[in-house]
Amino acid sequence: MKKARQIKQVRSQPVTVKGVPLLDMFFPDEHITPVHLSIYQLICGLAVFLAVFFVYLKTLYPTIGLLDSGDMVSSAYTLGIPHPPGYPLYCLLGKLWISILPLGNIAFRMNIFSSMAASIACMMVYFIVLKITPLSRKGIIVCFPAIVAALMLAFASTFWKQAVIAEKYTLNAAFATILIFILLKWQEVASRKQKGLSPSSRVSTLPLGTQTGMSVLLLFALCLGLSFTHHLQSIFLVPAGIYLVLAVNMRMTPRINYLTYLKMALLFGLPLLLYLYLPIRASVNPLTNWGDPDTIEKLINHITAKQYGYYFTSSPIKLAQHLWTHLTGFFPPQFTWWLLWLGIAGFFSLLKTSRRTTIFLGLIVATDIVHSIRYDILNIDDYYIPSFAIFAIWMGVAVGYICNWTGKFHRHLPLILTCISLSLPVIPFYSHYHQQDKSKHYFAYDSAVNTLNVFKDKAIMFCASDDIGFPMWYLLFVEKMKPETIIIDKAFLQYAWYTELLKQRYPEEFAFSVSQAGYATTLDEYTLNFIRANIERHAIYLEYQQPLETEFSLVPAGVFCQIIPKITPEEMKKILSEMDINFNLRRVRDTSIYKDWRTAVIFKNYGAAYSQLGSFCGNTGLYAQAEKWFQKAIEMNPDSADNYMGLGMVLEHMGRGEEAKRMYQKGKGN
C-alpha cells in the first residue's frame, strides 16, 4: 500500500523541461505591464498613417491594373459577385467608398481604398509594438521602434505592391493587425495583478466584466466575424487567438464564464449574415456573377472556394519544396537581406520578455505557413502578408530591446541608436521604390482599350486569361465602353452554373442544342457549335493560340483574331491590304518604369500580334506590309527569334538577301 502511494505520488509530478513545468513553459503566468498611450504617441501614430498614405498615393496605379483588380472594382461598382469567396464586405464598402469620393476614375478611387487600408495596417503595427515593447526611457524616443516597424511593413515589396492597386489583401491586413491589437489589449486588461498579491491569491475587487476584459473580448469576436465576410484568410488568427485566450484565462481569477463564450459566438456569427448578400445579388443576375450562388449548394461552394480545390497539394515532396522556396524566396526580399536578422533577433528578444505573446504571434505565422505551402498559385506571396506584418513587429521589438540593453553602457547611447534606427526603413524604401512605383502604369487599361477598339460592334470574345478578361470587364461594366460586347471565359465552360448563366443572359446566342461543355483551352465541340450558330450575326474573336477547324478563316484583330466563314486567298489579301492597326500603349518604351513579368506578357502579346499580322501578309504576297509589321513586332518584343526569322524570310522574298542574312543571324543569336 505504501509502495502504491509512492508510485501515485511520482506519477502526479508535472512534466518539466530544465526544471520548468511544461504547462508553465507554454502557458506562462506573466505580468503584463499596462501601456497607456500618451497624446504624443497617438499623434505619432496618426503621422505614421499620413506619411505612409502619402507614399502610396504617390505610387498609386492611375487606373485599372492587372491581377484581380478588374474583377474586384467591377464587382464593387455594380454590386456584383467577384471570385470566391465572394467578398461581400469589400463590395459593400467599395460601393460606399466610390459614392462618397468624387476623385478620379472608379478604379483610381478603389486603388485609394487599398492604400487607406494598408496605411491603417501600418498604423496598427505601430500601436502593437508600443504595447509589447515598453522602453526604460520616456519621451518621443519610445515611439521610434514602433515607427521603424510600421515603415518596415509599409515598404515591404509584396505589401507595397498590394497597397497601390484595388485588391483585397490590404483590407485583410488591416483586419489582422486590428485583431492582434485587440487581443493584446485584452491580455493586458485580464492579466492585471494587484500589488503585493501572489498569482495564487489574486482576487480582483473590479467588476467581473472589467476584470476579465469581457467587452474587449466581445469586440474581438465581432471584428473577427466581420473579417471573415471579407477574406477567409483571417482564419490564420484563430488558432493563435484560442491559445492566447486559454493561456490568459487559466491564470485569471475569476475565469471567463460560459455566458461570455456564448456572447462571443453570437457576435462572431452576426456579421456572417453579410454573406446573404451573395444569393440576394445573384437573384438579380448582376454583370459580375461569379458562381451564381443563388442556391444553398452553390453558396457554400462559392464561400468555401470549392473550384480552387485543385490548387491544393498534399504531396510531402511538394510541401517540403514550397516550405523552402517560400521561406527563402519571400521573406528576405520583403525587408532585404541586410535587415532580415533584425526580425529574427526581435523574435528571441520578445521571447525573453513575454513568452506568451511570442507564442501567440508565432502561431499566426506558423498557421499562415502551413496553409500557404499547400496552395500552389502564382501569387502565393500575397498570402504571407500577415506573416510579413508580424515579422515587421519583431523588427520593432528588436530595435526597442537594443535601445534598452545599450543603456547599461552609456545613458545617451539608446537615444543615439534609436535615432539611427529611423534610417533603417530607408533601405527597403530605396530598394523597392522603382519596382513599386505604378503611377505611370497604364498598360492594363491601354491594352484593354486597344482590344475593344479593334472589335466590331456587338462582338463576342472568347477569353482564357484573367489579365486580359478582368481589365475588359472594367471597361465594359464600369466605363460602359462598347457595353454590348459579350465576353465568354473558356475556362468556365466546364461549370454548369456558367453555361446556365450564359443561357439566361443571352438566350438567343445560346439557343443551340449541345451536350454539357467539357474543359478545354482549344476549340471544343461547345465552342464550335456556338460559332456555327452565331457567326452570321456577331463578330466573334478568339486568341491566336487557339487552333481552328478548316471550315473557318482567321483575320488578325490585334491580340485576338476574328473568326469568319471560309474565304479565298484573294479575299484575304484584300482584307489585309486595307488593314491598318495602331496600338496605343502609353510609356511603353519608358525605361524608368519597372515592368514586371505580367506586363512583359502584355508586350509579348502585342509583339506576337504584329508578328502574326506580318505572317498573314507574307503568306499572301503583301511583302511591304509584312516588313512593316515584323519591324513593329521587333520593336515590341526584341528578344523573340521568330520575329527576326520572319522578317528575314520577307526580305529574302523581296530580293534583299544581305539584309535577310543579318536578320537570320540575329534570330539565331536570340
C-alpha positions as CSV (number, residue, x, y, z in Angstrom):
1,M,0.0,0.0,0.0
2,K,2.8,2.3,0.9
3,K,4.6,1.4,-2.4
4,A,1.4,2.1,-4.4
5,R,1.1,5.5,-2.7
6,Q,4.7,6.4,-3.6
7,I,4.1,5.4,-7.3
8,K,1.0,7.5,-7.4
9,Q,2.9,10.5,-6.0
10,V,5.6,10.1,-8.6
11,R,3.1,9.9,-11.4
12,S,1.4,13.1,-10.2
13,Q,4.6,15.1,-10.6
14,P,4.4,17.7,-13.5
15,V,6.5,17.2,-16.6
16,T,9.4,19.6,-16.7
17,V,11.9,20.9,-19.2
18,K,15.1,22.1,-17.5
19,G,13.2,22.3,-14.2
20,V,10.4,24.4,-15.7
21,P,6.9,22.7,-15.8
22,L,5.8,22.0,-19.3
23,L,2.5,23.8,-18.7
24,D,4.3,26.9,-17.4
25,M,6.6,26.8,-20.5
26,F,3.8,27.1,-23.0
27,F,1.1,28.7,-20.8
28,P,3.2,31.0,-18.6
29,D,1.8,33.3,-15.9
30,E,3.2,36.7,-16.9
31,H,2.7,40.1,-15.5
32,I,1.8,42.4,-18.4
33,T,2.7,46.0,-17.7
34,P,-0.2,48.2,-18.8
35,V,0.9,50.6,-21.6
36,H,-1.2,53.8,-21.7
37,L,-0.7,55.6,-24.9
38,S,0.1,59.3,-24.5
39,I,-1.2,62.1,-26.7
40,Y,2.2,62.3,-28.3
41,Q,2.2,58.6,-29.1
42,L,-1.3,58.9,-30.6
43,I,-0.2,61.9,-32.7
44,C,2.9,59.9,-33.9
45,G,0.5,57.0,-34.9
46,L,-1.6,59.4,-37.0
47,A,1.7,60.8,-38.5
48,V,2.7,57.3,-39.5
49,F,-0.6,56.7,-41.2
50,L,-0.4,60.0,-43.1
51,A,3.2,59.5,-44.1
52,V,2.6,56.0,-45.4
53,F,-0.6,57.1,-47.1
54,F,1.2,59.9,-48.9
55,V,3.9,57.5,-50.3
56,Y,1.1,55.1,-51.5
57,L,-0.8,57.9,-53.2
58,K,2.5,59.0,-54.9
59,T,3.0,55.5,-56.3
60,L,-0.7,54.6,-56.9
61,Y,-2.0,53.0,-60.1
62,P,-3.7,55.8,-62.1
63,T,-6.4,53.4,-63.3
64,I,-7.1,49.7,-63.5
65,G,-4.2,47.3,-63.1
66,L,-3.6,43.6,-63.6
67,L,-4.1,40.8,-61.0
68,D,-7.8,40.6,-59.8
69,S,-8.3,44.4,-59.7
70,G,-10.7,44.4,-62.7
71,D,-12.8,41.7,-61.0
72,M,-12.8,43.5,-57.6
73,V,-13.5,47.0,-59.0
74,S,-16.3,45.9,-61.4
75,S,-18.0,43.8,-58.6
76,A,-17.8,46.7,-56.1
77,Y,-19.2,49.2,-58.7
78,T,-22.0,47.0,-59.9
79,L,-22.6,45.3,-56.6
80,G,-21.8,42.1,-58.3
81,I,-20.2,38.9,-57.1
82,P,-16.4,38.5,-57.5
83,H,-14.4,35.3,-57.4
84,P,-14.6,33.1,-54.3
85,P,-15.3,33.6,-51.5
86,G,-17.3,36.5,-52.8
87,Y,-16.1,39.4,-50.6
88,P,-19.5,40.8,-49.6
89,L,-17.9,43.3,-47.2
90,Y,-15.4,44.5,-49.8
91,C,-18.2,45.0,-52.4
92,L,-20.4,47.0,-50.0
93,L,-17.6,49.1,-48.6
94,G,-16.2,49.6,-52.1
95,K,-19.6,50.8,-53.4
96,L,-19.9,53.3,-50.5
97,W,-16.3,54.5,-51.0
98,I,-16.9,55.0,-54.7
99,S,-20.0,57.0,-54.0
100,I,-18.5,59.4,-51.4
101,L,-15.1,60.0,-53.1
102,P,-15.6,62.2,-56.2
103,L,-12.0,61.9,-57.2
104,G,-10.6,60.5,-60.5
105,N,-11.9,57.4,-62.2
106,I,-13.6,54.5,-60.4
107,A,-10.5,52.3,-60.5
108,F,-8.4,55.1,-59.1
109,R,-10.8,55.5,-56.2
110,M,-10.7,51.8,-55.3
111,N,-6.9,52.0,-55.5
112,I,-7.0,54.7,-52.9
113,F,-9.2,52.4,-50.8
114,S,-6.5,49.8,-50.8
115,S,-3.9,52.4,-49.9
116,M,-6.0,53.6,-47.0
117,A,-6.5,50.0,-45.6
118,A,-2.7,49.4,-46.0
119,S,-1.9,52.6,-44.1
120,I,-4.3,51.6,-41.3
121,A,-2.5,48.2,-41.1
122,C,0.9,50.0,-40.8
123,M,-0.5,52.3,-38.1
124,M,-1.8,49.3,-36.1
125,V,1.6,47.7,-36.3
126,Y,3.0,50.9,-34.7
127,F,0.5,50.6,-31.9
128,I,1.1,46.9,-31.4
129,V,4.9,47.5,-31.0
130,L,4.2,50.2,-28.4
131,K,2.1,47.7,-26.5
132,I,4.6,44.9,-26.4
133,T,7.9,46.9,-26.2
134,P,7.9,49.1,-23.1
135,L,11.1,51.2,-23.1
136,S,13.0,52.2,-20.0
137,R,13.2,55.8,-21.3
138,K,10.5,58.4,-21.7
139,G,9.6,61.0,-24.3
140,I,9.3,60.8,-28.0
141,I,12.1,58.2,-28.2
142,V,9.6,55.4,-27.1
143,C,7.8,55.9,-30.5
144,F,10.9,55.2,-32.6
145,P,11.0,51.4,-32.6
146,A,7.2,51.3,-33.4
147,I,7.8,53.8,-36.3
148,V,10.5,51.5,-37.6
149,A,8.2,48.5,-37.5
150,A,5.4,50.3,-39.3
151,L,7.6,51.6,-42.0
152,M,9.3,48.2,-42.5
153,L,5.8,46.8,-43.3
154,A,4.9,49.8,-45.4
155,F,7.9,49.4,-47.7
156,A,7.9,45.5,-47.8
157,S,7.7,44.7,-51.5
158,T,4.6,42.4,-51.5
159,F,2.7,44.7,-49.2
160,W,3.6,47.8,-51.1
161,K,2.5,46.0,-54.4
162,Q,-0.9,45.4,-52.9
163,A,-1.2,48.8,-51.4
164,V,-1.3,50.7,-54.7
165,I,-3.9,48.5,-56.6
166,A,-7.5,47.7,-56.0
167,E,-7.1,44.3,-54.3
168,K,-8.4,42.6,-51.2
169,Y,-5.2,41.8,-49.3
170,T,-4.6,45.2,-47.6
171,L,-8.1,45.3,-46.1
172,N,-7.4,41.8,-44.8
173,A,-4.1,43.0,-43.3
174,A,-5.9,45.9,-41.6
175,F,-8.3,43.4,-40.0
176,A,-5.4,41.1,-39.0
177,T,-3.5,43.9,-37.2
178,I,-6.6,45.3,-35.6
179,L,-7.5,41.9,-34.2
180,I,-4.0,41.3,-32.9
181,F,-4.1,44.7,-31.2
182,I,-7.5,43.9,-29.6
183,L,-6.3,40.6,-28.2
184,L,-3.1,42.1,-26.8
185,K,-5.2,44.8,-25.2
186,W,-7.4,42.1,-23.7
187,Q,-4.4,40.3,-22.4
188,E,-3.2,43.5,-20.7
189,V,-6.6,44.1,-19.1
190,A,-7.1,40.5,-18.0
191,S,-3.6,40.0,-16.7
192,R,-3.5,42.9,-14.2
193,K,-2.2,42.0,-10.8
194,Q,-2.8,43.7,-7.5
195,K,0.3,44.9,-5.8
196,G,1.5,42.6,-3.1
197,L,-0.5,39.6,-4.1
198,S,0.8,36.4,-5.5
199,P,-0.8,34.9,-8.5
200,S,-2.4,32.1,-6.4
201,S,-4.0,34.6,-4.0
202,R,-5.1,37.1,-6.7
203,V,-8.7,38.3,-6.2
204,S,-9.9,41.3,-8.0
205,T,-12.1,43.9,-6.5
206,L,-13.1,45.1,-10.0
207,P,-16.5,44.1,-11.5
208,L,-16.3,40.7,-13.3
209,G,-16.7,42.2,-16.8
210,T,-14.0,44.7,-16.2
211,Q,-11.5,42.3,-14.7
212,T,-11.9,39.7,-17.5
213,G,-12.0,42.3,-20.2
214,M,-15.3,40.9,-21.4
215,S,-16.1,44.0,-23.5
216,V,-12.7,43.7,-25.3
217,L,-13.2,40.0,-26.0
218,L,-16.7,40.7,-27.4
219,L,-15.2,43.4,-29.6
220,F,-12.6,40.9,-30.9
221,A,-15.4,38.3,-31.7
222,L,-17.4,40.9,-33.6
223,C,-14.3,42.1,-35.6
224,L,-13.3,38.5,-36.3
225,G,-16.7,37.7,-37.7
226,L,-16.6,40.9,-39.8
227,S,-13.2,40.0,-41.2
228,F,-14.5,36.6,-42.3
229,T,-17.0,38.3,-44.5
230,H,-14.1,39.8,-46.4
231,H,-11.5,37.1,-46.7
232,L,-11.3,33.7,-45.0
233,Q,-7.5,34.3,-44.6
234,S,-8.5,35.7,-41.2
235,I,-8.7,32.0,-40.1
236,F,-4.9,32.3,-39.6
237,L,-5.5,34.2,-36.4
238,V,-8.0,31.6,-34.9
239,P,-5.5,29.0,-33.5
240,A,-3.4,31.8,-32.1
241,G,-6.4,33.6,-30.6
242,I,-7.7,30.4,-29.0
243,Y,-4.2,29.8,-27.5
244,L,-4.0,33.4,-26.0
245,V,-7.5,33.2,-24.6
246,L,-6.8,29.8,-22.9
247,A,-3.3,30.9,-21.7
248,V,-4.6,34.0,-20.1
249,N,-7.8,32.5,-18.9
250,M,-6.2,29.7,-16.9
251,R,-4.3,32.3,-14.9
252,M,-7.3,34.6,-14.2
253,T,-9.4,34.7,-11.1
254,P,-12.4,34.6,-11.8
255,R,-12.2,32.9,-15.2
256,I,-14.3,33.6,-18.3
257,N,-17.7,32.1,-17.8
258,Y,-19.7,30.2,-20.4
259,L,-22.1,33.0,-20.9
260,T,-19.2,35.2,-22.2
261,Y,-18.2,32.5,-24.7
262,L,-21.8,32.3,-25.9
263,K,-21.9,36.0,-26.4
264,M,-18.6,35.8,-28.3
265,A,-20.1,33.1,-30.6
266,L,-23.2,35.2,-31.3
267,L,-21.2,38.3,-32.0
268,F,-18.9,36.3,-34.3
269,G,-21.8,34.8,-36.2
270,L,-23.8,38.1,-36.5
271,P,-21.6,39.7,-39.3
272,L,-21.6,36.4,-41.2
273,L,-25.2,37.3,-42.2
274,L,-23.5,39.6,-44.7
275,Y,-22.9,36.5,-46.9
276,L,-26.7,36.7,-47.6
277,Y,-25.5,39.5,-50.0
278,L,-24.4,36.7,-52.4
279,P,-27.7,34.9,-53.0
280,I,-29.6,38.2,-52.9
281,R,-27.5,39.8,-55.6
282,A,-27.2,36.5,-57.6
283,S,-31.0,36.5,-57.8
284,V,-31.0,39.6,-60.0
285,N,-28.1,38.3,-62.2
286,P,-25.6,41.2,-61.8
287,L,-23.0,41.9,-64.5
288,T,-20.3,40.1,-62.4
289,N,-22.0,36.9,-61.0
290,W,-19.1,34.5,-60.3
291,G,-20.5,31.1,-59.2
292,D,-24.1,32.4,-59.5
293,P,-24.7,31.5,-55.8
294,D,-28.5,31.6,-55.8
295,T,-28.9,28.2,-54.1
296,I,-27.6,26.8,-50.8
297,E,-25.2,24.4,-52.6
298,K,-23.7,27.0,-54.9
299,L,-23.5,29.5,-52.0
300,I,-21.5,27.0,-49.9
301,N,-19.3,26.1,-52.9
302,H,-18.6,29.7,-53.5
303,I,-17.8,30.7,-49.9
304,T,-15.5,27.7,-49.5
305,A,-13.9,28.3,-52.9
306,K,-14.5,24.7,-54.0
307,Q,-13.5,25.5,-57.5
308,Y,-10.0,26.2,-56.3
309,G,-9.6,22.8,-54.7
310,Y,-7.3,21.5,-57.4
311,Y,-4.7,24.2,-56.4
312,F,-4.0,22.5,-53.1
313,T,-1.3,19.8,-52.8
314,S,-0.7,17.2,-50.2
315,S,2.5,15.7,-51.7
316,P,5.2,15.7,-48.9
317,I,7.9,16.4,-51.6
318,K,6.0,19.5,-52.9
319,L,5.2,20.7,-49.4
320,A,8.9,20.5,-48.5
321,Q,9.9,22.3,-51.7
322,H,7.3,25.0,-51.1
323,L,8.4,25.5,-47.5
324,W,12.0,26.0,-48.5
325,T,11.2,28.3,-51.5
326,H,8.6,30.3,-49.6
327,L,10.8,31.0,-46.6
328,T,13.9,31.8,-48.6
329,G,12.2,33.4,-51.6
330,F,9.6,35.6,-49.9
331,F,10.8,36.8,-46.5
332,P,14.3,38.1,-47.4
333,P,13.1,40.2,-50.4
334,Q,10.5,41.9,-48.3
335,F,12.9,43.7,-46.0
336,T,16.2,43.0,-47.9
337,W,18.9,40.5,-46.7
338,W,20.6,43.4,-44.8
339,L,17.7,43.6,-42.3
340,L,16.5,40.1,-42.1
341,W,18.5,39.4,-38.9
342,L,16.6,42.2,-37.2
343,G,13.3,40.3,-37.3
344,I,14.9,37.1,-36.0
345,A,16.6,39.0,-33.2
346,G,13.2,40.5,-32.3
347,F,11.6,37.1,-32.0
348,F,14.1,36.0,-29.4
349,S,14.1,39.4,-27.7
350,L,10.3,39.1,-27.3
351,L,10.7,35.5,-26.1
352,K,12.7,36.7,-23.2
353,T,10.3,39.4,-22.1
354,S,6.9,37.8,-22.9
355,R,6.9,34.1,-24.0
356,R,3.1,34.1,-24.2
357,T,3.0,37.0,-26.7
358,T,5.8,35.4,-28.7
359,I,3.9,32.1,-28.9
360,F,0.7,34.0,-29.9
361,L,2.4,35.8,-32.8
362,G,4.4,32.8,-33.8
363,L,1.3,30.7,-34.1
364,I,-0.1,33.1,-36.6
365,V,3.0,32.8,-38.7
366,A,3.0,29.0,-38.4
367,T,-0.6,28.7,-39.4
368,D,0.0,31.0,-42.3
369,I,2.9,28.9,-43.5
370,V,1.2,25.6,-43.0
371,H,-1.8,26.8,-45.1
372,S,0.2,28.6,-47.8
373,I,2.7,25.8,-48.6
374,R,-0.3,23.7,-49.6
375,Y,-1.7,26.3,-52.0
376,D,0.0,26.2,-55.4
377,I,-0.8,29.5,-57.1
378,L,1.4,32.1,-58.8
379,N,0.8,35.0,-56.3
380,I,1.1,32.9,-53.2
381,D,3.4,35.5,-51.7
382,D,0.3,37.7,-51.1
383,Y,-0.9,35.1,-48.6
384,Y,2.1,35.8,-46.4
385,I,1.2,39.4,-45.7
386,P,0.0,38.6,-42.2
387,S,3.4,37.0,-41.5
388,F,5.2,39.9,-43.0
389,A,3.4,42.2,-40.6
390,I,4.4,40.1,-37.6
391,F,8.0,40.0,-38.9
392,A,7.9,43.8,-39.0
393,I,6.6,43.8,-35.4
394,W,9.5,41.7,-34.4
395,M,11.9,44.1,-36.1
396,G,10.5,46.9,-34.0
397,V,10.8,44.8,-30.9
398,A,14.5,44.2,-31.7
399,V,15.1,47.9,-32.0
400,G,13.5,48.6,-28.7
401,Y,15.4,45.8,-27.0
402,I,18.7,47.1,-28.3
403,C,17.9,50.5,-27.1
404,N,17.1,49.2,-23.6
405,W,20.2,47.0,-23.5
406,T,22.7,49.6,-24.6
407,G,21.5,51.9,-21.8
408,K,23.7,49.9,-19.4
409,F,26.8,51.2,-21.1
410,H,26.0,54.9,-21.6
411,R,22.9,56.9,-20.8
412,H,22.9,58.7,-24.2
413,L,23.6,55.5,-26.3
414,P,19.9,54.4,-26.5
415,L,18.9,57.8,-27.8
416,I,21.7,57.8,-30.5
417,L,20.9,54.2,-31.6
418,T,17.2,54.8,-31.7
419,C,17.6,57.9,-33.8
420,I,19.9,55.9,-36.2
421,S,17.3,53.1,-36.3
422,L,14.8,55.5,-38.0
423,S,17.0,55.4,-41.1
424,L,16.6,51.6,-41.4
425,P,13.3,51.7,-43.4
426,V,15.2,53.8,-46.0
427,I,16.8,50.5,-47.1
428,P,13.6,48.7,-48.3
429,F,12.2,52.0,-49.4
430,Y,15.1,52.7,-51.7
431,S,15.3,49.0,-52.8
432,H,11.6,48.8,-53.7
433,Y,10.5,52.2,-54.9
434,H,11.4,51.8,-58.5
435,Q,9.7,48.4,-58.6
436,Q,6.5,49.5,-56.8
437,D,6.0,52.9,-58.4
438,K,2.9,52.3,-60.5
439,S,2.0,56.0,-61.0
440,K,2.6,55.7,-64.8
441,H,1.3,52.2,-65.3
442,Y,-1.5,52.4,-67.9
443,F,-0.6,49.2,-69.6
444,A,-3.5,47.0,-68.5
445,Y,-6.0,49.8,-69.3
446,D,-4.5,50.7,-72.6
447,S,-4.3,47.0,-73.6
448,A,-8.0,46.5,-72.9
449,V,-8.9,49.7,-74.8
450,N,-6.8,48.6,-77.8
451,T,-8.6,45.3,-77.9
452,L,-12.1,46.9,-77.8
453,N,-11.2,49.5,-80.4
454,V,-10.3,46.7,-82.8
455,F,-13.6,44.8,-82.1
456,K,-16.7,45.5,-84.2
457,D,-20.0,46.4,-82.5
458,K,-21.8,43.6,-80.7
459,A,-18.7,41.5,-80.7
460,I,-18.2,38.2,-78.9
461,M,-14.8,37.3,-77.5
462,F,-13.6,34.0,-76.1
463,C,-11.0,34.8,-73.4
464,A,-8.8,32.4,-71.4
465,S,-6.7,34.9,-69.4
466,D,-7.6,37.0,-66.3
467,D,-5.0,39.6,-67.3
468,I,-7.0,40.1,-70.5
469,G,-10.5,39.5,-69.2
470,F,-10.6,41.4,-66.0
471,P,-9.5,44.8,-67.5
472,M,-12.1,44.2,-70.2
473,W,-14.7,43.7,-67.5
474,Y,-13.8,47.1,-66.1
475,L,-14.2,48.9,-69.5
476,L,-17.5,47.1,-70.3
477,F,-19.2,47.2,-66.9
478,V,-17.8,50.3,-65.3
479,E,-16.8,52.7,-68.1
480,K,-19.5,51.4,-70.4
481,M,-17.2,51.2,-73.4
482,K,-18.9,49.0,-76.1
483,P,-21.1,47.5,-73.3
484,E,-22.9,45.3,-75.8
485,T,-19.7,43.2,-76.2
486,I,-20.0,39.7,-74.8
487,I,-17.1,38.1,-73.0
488,I,-17.1,34.3,-72.7
489,D,-14.4,32.8,-70.4
490,K,-13.4,29.5,-71.9
491,A,-12.1,28.2,-68.6
492,F,-15.5,28.4,-67.1
493,L,-17.3,26.5,-69.8
494,Q,-16.7,23.4,-67.7
495,Y,-19.0,24.6,-65.0
496,A,-22.8,24.1,-65.3
497,W,-23.5,27.3,-63.4
498,Y,-21.6,29.3,-66.0
499,T,-23.3,27.8,-69.1
500,E,-26.7,28.2,-67.5
501,L,-25.9,31.8,-66.6
502,L,-24.9,32.5,-70.2
503,K,-28.2,30.9,-71.5
504,Q,-30.2,33.1,-69.1
505,R,-28.3,36.3,-70.0
506,Y,-28.0,35.7,-73.8
507,P,-30.9,33.3,-74.7
508,E,-30.7,33.9,-78.5
509,E,-26.9,33.4,-78.7
510,F,-27.1,30.2,-76.6
511,A,-30.2,28.7,-78.1
512,F,-28.3,25.9,-79.9
513,S,-28.5,22.4,-78.6
514,V,-25.3,20.8,-77.3
515,S,-24.2,18.5,-74.6
516,Q,-22.6,19.9,-71.4
517,A,-19.3,21.6,-72.2
518,G,-16.0,20.0,-71.1
519,Y,-13.0,21.9,-70.0
520,A,-10.7,22.8,-72.9
521,T,-8.4,25.6,-73.9
522,T,-8.9,24.8,-77.6
523,L,-12.0,25.0,-79.8
524,D,-14.0,22.1,-78.5
525,E,-17.4,21.0,-79.6
526,Y,-19.2,23.5,-77.4
527,T,-17.3,26.4,-78.9
528,L,-17.7,25.2,-82.4
529,N,-21.4,24.8,-82.1
530,F,-21.6,28.3,-80.6
531,I,-19.6,29.8,-83.5
532,R,-21.7,28.0,-86.1
533,A,-24.9,29.3,-84.5
534,N,-23.8,32.9,-84.2
535,I,-21.1,33.7,-86.9
536,E,-23.7,35.3,-89.2
537,R,-24.9,37.9,-86.7
538,H,-21.9,38.5,-84.5
539,A,-18.2,39.3,-85.0
540,I,-16.5,36.5,-83.0
541,Y,-13.0,36.8,-81.7
542,L,-10.5,34.3,-80.3
543,E,-7.0,34.3,-79.0
544,Y,-4.3,33.4,-81.6
545,Q,-3.1,30.3,-79.8
546,Q,-6.4,28.5,-80.2
547,P,-6.4,26.1,-83.2
548,L,-9.1,26.4,-85.9
549,E,-11.2,24.0,-87.8
550,T,-10.9,24.2,-91.6
551,E,-14.5,25.4,-92.1
552,F,-13.4,28.9,-90.8
553,S,-10.9,31.5,-91.7
554,L,-8.9,33.8,-89.3
555,V,-8.5,37.5,-89.7
556,P,-5.9,39.3,-87.5
557,A,-7.6,41.7,-84.9
558,G,-5.0,43.0,-82.5
559,V,-4.0,40.4,-79.9
560,F,-7.1,38.5,-81.0
561,C,-8.2,37.2,-84.3
562,Q,-11.7,37.3,-85.8
563,I,-13.2,34.1,-87.0
564,I,-15.2,34.3,-90.2
565,P,-16.7,31.9,-92.8
566,K,-14.1,30.4,-95.1
567,I,-12.8,32.9,-97.7
568,T,-10.4,32.6,-100.7
569,P,-6.8,33.8,-100.6
570,E,-7.7,36.7,-102.8
571,E,-10.4,37.9,-100.4
572,M,-7.9,37.5,-97.5
573,K,-5.3,39.6,-99.4
574,K,-7.8,42.4,-100.0
575,I,-8.7,42.5,-96.3
576,L,-5.1,42.5,-95.2
577,S,-4.1,45.2,-97.7
578,E,-6.7,47.6,-96.2
579,M,-5.8,46.8,-92.6
580,D,-4.0,49.4,-90.5
581,I,-3.7,48.8,-86.8
582,N,-2.2,51.2,-84.4
583,F,-1.8,50.2,-80.7
584,N,-1.6,52.8,-78.0
585,L,0.5,51.8,-75.0
586,R,1.5,54.8,-73.1
587,R,5.1,54.9,-71.9
588,V,5.8,51.5,-73.4
589,R,9.4,52.5,-74.1
590,D,10.0,54.5,-70.9
591,T,12.9,52.6,-69.3
592,S,12.3,54.5,-66.0
593,I,9.1,52.4,-65.4
594,Y,9.5,49.0,-63.9
595,K,7.7,46.3,-65.9
596,D,7.0,43.0,-64.1
597,W,6.5,39.7,-65.7
598,R,2.8,40.2,-66.2
599,T,3.4,43.5,-68.0
600,A,6.1,41.8,-70.1
601,V,3.5,39.2,-71.2
602,I,1.3,42.1,-72.5
603,F,4.2,43.4,-74.6
604,K,4.9,39.9,-75.9
605,N,1.3,39.5,-76.9
606,Y,1.5,42.7,-78.9
607,G,4.7,41.6,-80.4
608,A,3.0,38.3,-81.3
609,A,0.0,40.2,-82.8
610,Y,2.3,42.3,-85.1
611,S,4.3,39.1,-86.0
612,Q,1.1,37.2,-86.8
613,L,-0.1,40.1,-89.0
614,G,3.3,40.0,-90.7
615,S,3.0,36.3,-91.3
616,F,-0.5,36.7,-92.8
617,C,0.7,39.4,-95.1
618,G,3.8,37.5,-96.1
619,N,1.7,34.4,-96.9
620,T,-0.5,36.4,-99.3
621,G,2.4,38.2,-101.0
622,L,2.0,41.5,-99.3
623,Y,5.7,41.8,-98.5
624,A,5.9,45.5,-97.9
625,Q,3.1,45.4,-95.3
626,A,4.7,42.2,-93.8
627,E,8.0,44.0,-93.4
628,K,6.3,46.9,-91.6
629,W,4.5,44.6,-89.2
630,F,7.6,42.5,-88.4
631,Q,9.5,45.7,-87.7
632,K,6.8,46.7,-85.2
633,A,7.0,43.2,-83.7
634,I,10.7,43.5,-83.1
635,E,10.2,46.9,-81.5
636,M,7.7,45.5,-79.1
637,N,9.5,42.2,-78.4
638,P,13.2,42.4,-79.4
639,D,14.0,39.2,-77.7
640,S,11.9,37.0,-80.0
641,A,13.8,34.9,-82.5
642,D,10.7,34.3,-84.5
643,N,10.3,38.0,-85.3
644,Y,13.8,38.2,-86.8
645,M,13.4,35.0,-88.7
646,G,10.0,36.1,-90.1
647,L,11.4,39.4,-91.2
648,G,14.4,37.6,-92.8
649,M,12.1,35.4,-94.9
650,V,10.1,38.5,-96.1
651,L,13.3,40.4,-97.0
652,E,14.5,37.3,-98.9
653,H,11.3,37.2,-100.9
654,M,11.8,40.9,-101.7
655,G,15.3,40.2,-103.1
656,R,17.2,41.8,-100.2
657,G,19.4,38.9,-99.4
658,E,22.1,40.7,-97.3
659,E,19.5,42.2,-95.0
660,A,17.8,38.9,-94.7
661,K,21.1,37.2,-93.6
662,R,21.5,39.8,-90.9
663,M,18.0,39.1,-89.6
664,Y,18.7,35.3,-89.7
665,Q,21.8,35.9,-87.7
666,K,20.0,38.0,-85.1
667,G,17.3,35.4,-84.9
668,K,19.9,32.6,-84.2
669,G,21.5,34.8,-81.6
670,N,18.3,35.0,-79.7
